[in-house]
Amino acid sequence: MERSVRITRINALLSRPQGATLAQLIDELGVSRATVNRDLQLMRDQMNAPVVWDRLREVYHLAPQTGAGPAYMLPGRWFTPAQAYAFLTLNNMVEKIAPELLGPFLDPMRGSLKQMLYEAGFELYGLDRKIEIDMPAMPAINDLDFENLADALLHERPARFVVLSASGLEHEQMGTPVKLRITPGAWSADIRDHATRKTVTVNLSTILRVMAAGERDD
């Protein structure tokens, strides 16, 4: 993974309200502890990133900028105004899928694109408001649980699911999510059950909690 790509990913992870631990950064980027430390140092020293270490929570996060001091700038990427506007439109539509989860990742890029278009004198015609995607609203699943589901899906890791059955009883199952399905009718996940070795489809609205396989349910 190129450094510019790593920096962009680190920025997204540290922009989340919960920040990111050093272990999460190492795992997400697939690099060594020394490489993560060098990237964080570069962000602080050369890009004026307000990277803060929260000793109590043991996480890194980006402190809110007050306007004082040099501005924090991500590495630039060159777009024509039309390309930037097309990307901004796609960005806005994608965020509607899961605003609480995707918003922190997309906001930094969206702000940069809007500034780029403003400086280029490119008029914003509101194309994203003229394109409608008919899809179900995201189920009322906790943001952390959805993030745990997405993490297990992307890294093909087992997870523990607390699911509400049709009879109203809670049960727990261990499985590896293999696909997230978004259809006009519902959100669901295909999960390979570790007990039966079969893949079952679970409606996200019935999932009460998602935990890492080794996480304690205190």
Buried (B, 14 or more C-beta within 10 A) or exposed (E): EEEEEBBBBBBBBBBBEBBBBBEBBBEBBEBEEEBBEBBBEBBBEEBBBBBBEEEEEEBBBBEEEEEEEEEBEBEEBEBEBEEBBBBBBEBBBBBEBBEEBBEBBBBBBBEBBBEBBEEEEBEEEEBBEEEEEEBEEBBEBEBEBBBBBBBBBEEEEBBBBBBBEEEEEEEEBBBBBEEBEBEEEBBBBBBBBEEEEEBBEBBBBBBBBBBEEEEEEE
